[in-house]
Amino acid sequence: MARRRKNRTHLKGAVATSEAQDSVPKSFIIKHGQVGSSLAQLVRDLRKVMEPNTATRLKERSRNKLKDFLTMAPALKVSHLVAVTLTDVAPSLRIIRLPTGPTLSFRIERYSLMKDMLKTSRSARSRGMEYLTAPLLVLASFPPPSPTTPPHLPLLMKAFQSMFPPLSPNAMSLSGARRIVLIAYNAERGTVDFRHYVITVKPYGVSKRVRRVLEGAKKSTSTSTTGVLDLGNEKDVADFLLRKRGEPGPDSEAGYESAASSASSAAGDDADAISLADDYVGRNNKKGQKKAVKLDEVGPRMELRLIKITEGVPGKDGTVMYHEFVKKSKAEAAALKASHVAKEKLRKQRREEQEENVRRKKEAKPALSAKDTDGLPDASDDDGEGEEEDDGWDEEEEITDGEDDNDELGSESEGEESDIEQPPPKKAKMRVKR
């Protein structure tokens, strides 16, 4: 029987997966400097928005500088760094494109945390499974490119687009679209609104009470832990389905809801309904069914004002491409650009000099070690040259120290000194000039 040849096709898939992962933008979201508990929570909420392509459990220490993250990020294939800090005027947010820039600086005019949004909204409940896939980016109210469009707006759009994975409709699955990040430009205020939504799919064309029967209980109670709605207090299922809003419970003798009022409580009209192109997450969300799509805001919510756009990264700042408050003439901009070019040229020259010094020292090190080796005497030369250099040296001659000679003299005069009592030695006196 011939031996079957194994085809390693699984390696090709692994290589393709690794290449796709390398092309996905990854981010660090950190707090820089002394910030309060609210901004620290905002950083954690932003990390949740950017999941799963961000360092969720990144720990910042007080001794860590911004330069440490800028140095470490390229080695970990991180493409963006978002730094939140607190200034004297207002909180600020910086988006840094690694490794060469540009850097966008924003002022956070207003913000709301996730916990604030959950308190104010009854339906915005996140189950946690939505954060296994990256959110979809929606850019709204940005003016189309034209000669009259401000030049910083297209750059602002590209900066936000580069932070999220690009959409590929042919490759992505419908169940992977679970969240939406909305970036809306407010032309009147000159600000950018940041919103975060969770996509929910609900039955279409039925009233709210029927949807509750179909979807089941949303949360477990002390008496019911299953997903079945508890109708134990109702005399008839019609009492629950057809009762009008605000009417008393099952003990009353109220009438039933009419067909017209039931239709008015349906989830949207025909324009809001869609047919699912594929199976979606949730109960009874099968392909081809008609469903109503709803967006529930879960936060955080921010209102950002663009302050400045600079080339390069912090520490290696280049030309200021845009500034909200400082406007320069063409001559001043040209002079500033020339000074940045001169600084960059000087920095490059110093780097080349350092590299040349390191290379020269490495080349001189082997030569120096070889020279030291040549200067040492060989073992064969020690036998012949040693006798010429040592004049009158007798190898059998004893070597005695001065103390031994004194001992011999002391033994000869020991008898004489024993009869004569020696006076004690006098201490040396120190004279100090006054």
C-alpha positions as CSV (number, residue, x, y, z in Angstrom):
1,M,0.0,0.0,0.0
2,A,1.4,3.3,-1.0
3,R,2.2,5.8,1.7
4,R,-0.1,8.8,1.8
5,R,1.6,12.1,1.3
6,K,0.6,14.7,3.8
7,N,-0.2,18.2,2.5
8,R,0.6,21.0,5.0
9,T,-2.3,23.2,4.0
10,H,-2.9,24.3,7.6
11,L,0.3,26.2,7.6
12,K,-0.9,28.4,4.7
13,G,-3.9,29.4,6.7
14,A,-1.8,30.2,9.8
15,V,0.5,32.4,7.7
16,A,-2.5,34.2,6.2
17,T,-4.0,34.7,9.6
18,S,-0.8,36.1,11.0
19,E,-0.5,38.5,8.1
20,A,-4.1,39.7,8.6
21,Q,-3.4,40.2,12.3
22,D,-0.4,42.3,11.5
23,S,-2.4,44.6,9.2
24,V,-5.0,45.3,11.9
25,P,-4.4,48.6,13.8
26,K,-3.5,48.1,17.5
27,S,-3.5,50.8,20.1
28,F,-2.3,51.8,23.6
29,I,-4.7,53.9,25.6
30,I,-3.0,55.5,28.7
31,K,-3.4,58.2,31.2
32,H,-0.5,60.6,31.3
33,G,0.4,62.6,34.5
34,Q,-1.9,63.1,37.5
35,V,-5.5,62.6,36.6
36,G,-8.6,62.1,38.7
37,S,-10.8,59.0,39.1
38,S,-13.2,60.1,36.4
39,L,-10.5,60.4,33.7
40,A,-9.0,57.1,34.8
41,Q,-12.4,55.5,34.3
42,L,-12.7,57.2,30.9
43,V,-9.4,55.6,29.9
44,R,-10.8,52.1,30.9
45,D,-14.0,52.8,29.0
46,L,-12.1,53.8,25.9
47,R,-10.1,50.6,26.1
48,K,-13.4,48.7,26.2
49,V,-14.5,50.5,23.0
50,M,-11.3,49.6,21.2
51,E,-11.3,45.9,22.1
52,P,-10.1,43.4,21.1
53,N,-7.2,45.3,19.4
54,T,-5.9,47.2,22.4
55,A,-4.1,46.4,25.6
56,T,-7.0,46.2,28.0
57,R,-4.9,45.4,31.1
58,L,-2.1,47.8,30.5
59,K,-0.7,49.2,33.8
60,E,0.8,52.6,34.0
61,R,3.2,53.5,36.8
62,S,4.0,56.9,38.1
63,R,7.6,56.7,36.9
64,N,6.6,55.8,33.4
65,K,7.1,58.6,30.9
66,L,5.4,59.0,27.5
67,K,8.8,58.3,25.9
68,D,8.7,54.8,27.4
69,F,5.5,53.9,25.6
70,L,6.7,55.5,22.3
71,T,9.8,53.3,22.5
72,M,8.0,50.1,23.4
73,A,5.0,50.4,21.1
74,P,6.7,49.7,17.7
75,A,8.3,46.5,19.0
76,L,4.8,45.3,19.9
77,K,3.4,46.3,16.5
78,V,1.2,49.0,18.1
79,S,0.1,51.6,15.5
80,H,-1.7,54.2,17.7
81,L,-1.1,55.7,21.1
82,V,-4.0,57.6,22.8
83,A,-2.9,59.6,25.8
84,V,-5.4,61.3,28.2
85,T,-4.1,64.0,30.5
86,L,-5.4,66.8,32.6
87,T,-4.4,70.4,31.9
88,D,-5.2,73.7,33.7
89,V,-7.9,74.5,31.2
90,A,-9.6,71.1,30.5
91,P,-8.9,67.4,30.0
92,S,-7.0,66.8,26.8
93,L,-6.7,63.8,24.5
94,R,-3.9,63.1,22.0
95,I,-3.9,60.6,19.2
96,I,-0.4,59.7,18.0
97,R,0.2,57.7,14.8
98,L,3.2,55.5,15.3
99,P,6.1,55.5,14.6
100,T,6.4,58.8,12.6
101,G,3.2,60.7,13.3
102,P,1.2,62.9,12.9
103,T,-0.1,63.9,16.4
104,L,-3.6,65.2,16.9
105,S,-4.4,67.1,20.1
106,F,-8.0,67.5,21.3
107,R,-9.6,69.3,24.2
108,I,-12.4,67.2,25.8
109,E,-15.2,69.7,26.2
110,R,-17.7,67.3,27.8
111,Y,-17.8,63.5,28.4
112,S,-20.0,60.9,30.0
113,L,-18.9,57.5,31.3
114,M,-20.4,54.1,30.6
115,K,-21.9,53.8,34.0
116,D,-23.6,57.2,33.5
117,M,-25.2,56.0,30.2
118,L,-26.4,52.8,31.8
119,K,-28.1,54.7,34.6
120,T,-30.0,57.0,32.3
121,S,-31.0,54.3,29.7
122,R,-33.3,51.4,30.5
123,S,-32.5,49.4,27.4
124,A,-28.8,49.9,27.1
125,R,-27.5,46.6,28.6
126,S,-24.3,45.2,27.4
127,R,-23.8,41.4,27.8
128,G,-20.0,41.5,27.2
129,M,-19.9,39.2,24.1
130,E,-20.1,42.3,21.8
131,Y,-16.5,43.1,22.6
132,L,-15.0,40.0,21.0
133,T,-15.1,41.7,17.6
134,A,-14.0,45.2,16.6
135,P,-16.6,47.9,16.2
136,L,-17.7,49.4,12.9
137,L,-16.8,53.0,12.2
138,V,-19.4,55.5,11.0
139,L,-18.3,59.0,9.9
140,A,-21.2,61.5,9.8
141,S,-21.7,65.2,8.9
142,F,-18.2,65.6,7.5
143,P,-18.2,67.9,4.4
144,P,-17.2,66.3,1.1
145,P,-13.7,67.1,-0.3
146,S,-13.8,70.3,-2.2
147,P,-11.6,73.4,-2.7
148,T,-13.6,75.2,0.1
149,T,-13.3,72.4,2.6
150,P,-10.9,73.2,5.4
151,P,-7.7,71.2,4.9
152,H,-7.6,69.7,8.4
153,L,-10.9,67.9,8.1
154,P,-9.8,65.2,5.5
155,L,-6.8,64.6,7.7
156,L,-9.0,64.3,10.8
157,M,-11.2,61.7,8.9
158,K,-8.2,59.6,7.9
159,A,-6.8,59.7,11.5
160,F,-10.0,58.1,12.8
161,Q,-10.3,55.7,9.9
162,S,-6.8,54.4,10.6
163,M,-7.6,53.5,14.2
164,F,-10.2,50.8,13.2
165,P,-9.9,47.7,11.0
166,P,-10.9,48.3,7.4
167,L,-14.2,46.8,6.3
168,S,-14.2,43.8,4.0
169,P,-17.8,42.8,3.1
170,N,-16.7,39.7,1.3
171,A,-14.8,38.3,4.2
172,M,-16.7,39.5,7.3
173,S,-19.7,37.7,8.8
174,L,-22.9,39.3,9.7
175,S,-22.7,38.1,13.3
176,G,-19.3,40.0,13.7
177,A,-21.1,43.4,13.4
178,R,-22.1,43.9,17.0
179,R,-21.0,47.5,17.8
180,I,-20.8,50.9,16.1
181,V,-18.5,53.9,16.8
182,L,-20.0,57.1,15.5
183,I,-17.8,60.1,14.8
184,A,-20.0,63.1,13.9
185,Y,-18.7,66.5,13.0
186,N,-20.6,69.5,14.4
187,A,-20.1,72.4,12.0
188,E,-21.8,75.0,14.2
189,R,-19.7,74.3,17.2
190,G,-16.6,73.1,15.4
191,T,-16.4,70.0,17.5
192,V,-16.4,66.2,17.0
193,D,-19.0,64.0,18.8
194,F,-17.9,60.5,19.8
195,R,-20.6,57.9,20.4
196,H,-20.6,54.2,21.1
197,Y,-23.6,51.9,20.3
198,V,-24.5,48.2,20.5
199,I,-26.5,46.7,17.7
200,T,-29.7,44.9,18.7
201,V,-32.1,42.9,16.4
202,K,-35.8,42.6,17.4
203,P,-38.9,41.0,15.9
204,Y,-40.7,43.2,13.5
205,G,-44.5,43.8,13.3
206,V,-45.5,42.7,16.8
207,S,-46.3,44.6,19.9
208,K,-44.0,45.0,22.8
209,R,-45.8,42.4,24.9
210,V,-45.6,39.8,22.1
211,R,-41.9,40.6,21.8
212,R,-41.5,39.9,25.5
213,V,-43.2,36.5,25.1
214,L,-40.9,35.7,22.1
215,E,-37.7,36.9,23.6
216,G,-38.4,35.6,27.1
217,A,-37.5,37.1,30.4
218,K,-34.6,39.6,30.2
219,K,-33.4,38.9,33.7
220,S,-33.9,36.2,36.2
221,T,-35.9,36.8,39.4
222,S,-36.0,35.0,42.7
223,T,-38.9,32.8,41.5
224,S,-37.8,32.3,37.8
225,T,-34.3,31.6,36.6
226,T,-35.2,30.5,33.1
227,G,-35.7,32.5,29.9
228,V,-39.5,32.0,30.0
229,L,-41.7,34.9,30.9
230,D,-43.6,34.5,34.2
231,L,-47.4,34.8,33.5
232,G,-48.4,33.2,36.8
233,N,-50.3,36.3,37.9
234,E,-52.5,36.5,34.8
235,K,-55.8,34.7,34.4
236,D,-55.5,34.5,30.7
237,V,-52.6,35.1,28.2
238,A,-55.0,37.6,26.5
239,D,-54.9,39.7,29.6
240,F,-51.2,40.2,29.2
241,L,-51.1,40.6,25.4
242,L,-54.1,42.9,24.9
243,R,-54.1,45.1,28.0
244,K,-53.7,48.8,27.3
245,R,-50.9,50.7,28.8
246,G,-51.7,52.1,32.3
247,E,-54.7,49.8,32.9
248,P,-54.9,47.8,36.2
249,G,-53.7,44.3,36.5
250,P,-55.5,40.9,36.2
251,D,-58.1,41.7,38.9
252,S,-59.7,44.4,36.9
253,E,-62.4,44.0,34.3
254,A,-60.9,46.3,31.7
255,G,-61.4,45.7,28.0
256,Y,-58.8,44.5,25.5
257,E,-56.5,46.4,23.2
258,S,-57.8,47.0,19.7
259,A,-56.0,45.9,16.5
260,A,-55.2,49.5,15.6
261,S,-53.5,50.2,18.9
262,S,-51.6,46.9,18.7
263,A,-50.3,47.8,15.2
264,S,-49.2,51.3,16.4
265,S,-47.0,49.6,19.1
266,A,-45.1,47.5,16.5
267,A,-41.4,48.0,16.2
268,G,-41.1,50.5,13.5
269,D,-42.6,50.8,10.0
270,D,-41.7,49.1,6.7
271,A,-38.7,51.5,6.2
272,D,-37.1,50.3,9.4
273,A,-37.4,46.6,8.6
274,I,-34.7,44.5,7.0
275,S,-34.3,40.9,5.9
276,L,-31.3,39.2,7.5
277,A,-28.7,38.2,4.9
278,D,-27.3,35.6,7.3
279,D,-27.8,34.1,10.7
280,Y,-27.4,36.7,13.5
281,V,-26.8,36.3,17.2
282,G,-29.9,36.0,19.4
283,R,-33.0,34.0,19.5
284,N,-34.9,33.3,16.2
285,N,-32.6,35.6,14.2
286,K,-32.3,33.3,11.2
287,K,-31.4,34.1,7.6
288,G,-34.2,35.7,5.5
289,Q,-36.4,36.7,8.5
290,K,-37.7,40.3,8.7
291,K,-36.3,42.1,11.7
292,A,-36.0,45.6,13.1
293,V,-32.5,46.9,13.9
294,K,-32.0,49.2,16.9
295,L,-28.9,51.0,18.3
296,D,-28.5,51.2,22.1
297,E,-26.0,53.7,23.3
298,V,-23.7,52.3,25.9
299,G,-21.1,55.0,26.2
300,P,-18.7,56.6,26.7
301,R,-19.8,59.9,25.1
302,M,-17.3,62.7,24.3
303,E,-17.3,66.1,22.7
304,L,-13.9,66.8,21.3
305,R,-12.4,70.0,19.9
306,L,-9.4,69.8,17.7
307,I,-6.7,72.1,18.9
308,K,-3.5,71.2,17.0
309,I,-2.1,68.8,14.4
310,T,1.7,68.5,14.3
311,E,4.1,66.3,12.3
312,G,6.1,63.7,14.1
313,V,5.6,62.4,17.6
314,P,6.0,64.1,21.0
315,G,9.7,64.7,21.6
316,K,10.3,64.9,17.8
317,D,7.7,67.5,16.9
318,G,7.8,68.8,13.4
319,T,5.8,71.5,11.6
320,V,2.5,72.6,13.0
321,M,0.0,71.7,10.3
322,Y,-3.1,73.2,12.0
323,H,-3.8,75.2,15.1
324,E,-7.2,76.3,16.3
325,F,-6.0,79.6,18.0
326,V,-2.6,80.5,16.5
327,K,-2.6,81.6,12.9
328,K,0.7,82.3,11.1
329,S,1.4,84.1,7.8
330,K,3.1,82.4,4.9
331,A,6.5,84.0,5.8
332,E,6.3,82.9,9.4
333,A,5.2,79.4,8.4
334,A,8.2,79.1,6.0
335,A,10.6,80.3,8.6
336,L,9.2,77.8,11.1
337,K,9.5,75.0,8.6
338,A,13.1,76.0,7.8
339,S,14.0,75.9,11.5
340,H,12.5,72.4,11.8
341,V,14.4,71.3,8.8
342,A,17.7,72.6,10.3
343,K,17.0,70.9,13.6
344,E,16.3,67.6,11.9
345,K,19.5,68.0,9.8
346,L,21.5,68.6,13.0
347,R,19.9,65.7,14.8
348,K,20.7,63.4,11.8
349,Q,24.3,64.7,11.7
350,R,24.8,64.0,15.4
351,R,23.3,60.5,15.0
352,E,25.8,59.8,12.2
353,E,28.7,61.0,14.3
354,Q,27.7,58.8,17.1
355,E,27.4,55.8,14.8
356,E,30.8,56.6,13.4
357,N,32.4,56.8,16.8
358,V,30.9,53.5,17.8
359,R,32.1,51.8,14.6
360,R,35.6,53.3,15.1
361,K,35.8,52.0,18.7
362,K,34.7,48.5,17.6
363,E,37.4,48.4,15.0
364,A,40.1,49.7,17.4
365,K,39.2,47.2,20.0
366,P,40.6,44.0,18.2
367,A,43.8,45.9,17.3
368,L,44.3,47.0,20.8
369,S,43.9,43.5,22.2
370,A,46.3,42.1,19.6
371,K,48.9,44.8,20.6
372,D,48.6,43.8,24.2
373,T,49.1,40.2,23.3
374,D,52.3,41.0,21.3
375,G,53.7,42.9,24.2
376,L,53.7,40.0,26.6
377,P,57.0,37.9,26.9
378,D,56.9,34.3,25.6
379,A,57.7,31.3,27.8
380,S,60.7,30.3,25.6
381,D,62.3,33.7,26.0
382,D,62.2,33.7,29.8
383,D,64.9,31.0,30.2
384,G,67.6,32.7,28.1
385,E,67.0,36.4,28.7
386,G,66.4,36.1,32.5
387,E,70.1,35.2,33.2
388,E,71.5,38.2,31.2
389,E,69.4,40.7,32.9
390,D,70.0,39.5,36.5
391,D,73.6,40.3,37.1
392,G,75.2,38.2,39.9
393,W,71.9,36.5,40.7
394,D,72.4,33.2,42.6
395,E,69.4,31.0,42.5
396,E,70.6,29.0,45.6
397,E,71.3,32.1,47.6
398,E,69.0,32.7,50.5
399,I,66.9,35.8,50.6
400,T,66.8,37.4,54.1
401,D,65.0,40.5,55.2
402,G,66.2,43.2,57.4
403,E,64.3,41.8,60.3
404,D,66.3,38.5,60.2
405,D,69.6,40.4,60.4
406,N,68.3,42.4,63.3
407,D,67.3,39.1,65.0
408,E,70.9,37.8,64.6
409,L,72.4,40.9,66.1
410,G,70.0,40.8,68.9
411,S,70.9,37.2,69.7
412,E,74.7,38.1,69.9
413,S,74.2,41.0,72.3
414,E,71.4,39.3,74.2
415,G,73.7,38.6,77.1
416,E,75.0,42.1,77.4
417,E,71.6,43.8,77.2
418,S,70.1,41.5,79.8
419,D,72.1,43.1,82.5
420,I,71.4,46.7,81.4
421,E,67.8,47.9,81.9
422,Q,66.5,49.6,78.8
423,P,64.6,52.9,79.3
424,P,61.1,53.1,77.8
425,P,60.8,54.6,74.3
426,K,60.0,58.3,74.2
427,K,56.9,59.5,72.4
428,A,57.4,61.9,69.5
429,K,56.1,65.3,70.2
430,M,54.2,67.3,67.6
431,R,55.0,71.0,67.4
432,V,52.3,73.3,66.0
433,K,53.1,76.8,64.7
434,R,50.9,79.4,66.0
